[in-house]
Amino acid sequence: MNATYTAITKQEDDWWIGWIEEVPGVNAQERTKEKLMRSLKEILIEALEFNRAEAREAAGGNYTEESLLV
């Protein structure tokens, strides 16, 4: 499944800083904007995988997964 997220980025002195607007806790800091965008993508993927695993574990057994379009 492909989804689009919003990266908020800014340069402060020699650093690029960024956040993913839709997912709290997904942020990074790198020396270049290109590295920042790669880091944000990697961190976002890890966060989504962690959240999925945590939700499945919290549900226990006998659950269903359903797509939700917003």
WOKALIN-V811948 format. One record per backbone hydrogen bond with DSSP energy under -1.0 kcal/mol. NH is the residue of the N-H (numbers start at 1). CO is the residue of the C=O. E is the energy in kcal/mol with one decimal. If there is no record, write none. Layout:
nh = [NH NH]
co = [CO CO]
e = [E E]
This chain:
nh = [8 10 12 15 16 17 18 19 20 21 23 26 27 28 30 36 37 38 39 40 41 42 43 44 45 46 47 48 49 50 51 52 53 54 55 56 57 58 59]
co = [19 17 15 12 30 10 28 8 26 6 20 23 25 18 16 32 33 34 35 36 37 38 39 40 41 42 43 44 45 46 47 48 49 50 51 52 53 54 55]
e = [-3.1 -2.2 -2.8 -2.3 -3.7 -3.0 -2.4 -2.2 -2.4 -2.8 -1.0 -1.6 -1.0 -2.2 -2.5 -2.2 -2.6 -1.9 -2.6 -2.9 -2.0 -2.4 -2.9 -2.5 -2.4 -2.3 -2.6 -2.6 -2.4 -2.5 -2.7 -2.3 -2.3 -2.6 -2.3 -2.5 -2.2 -2.3 -1.9]
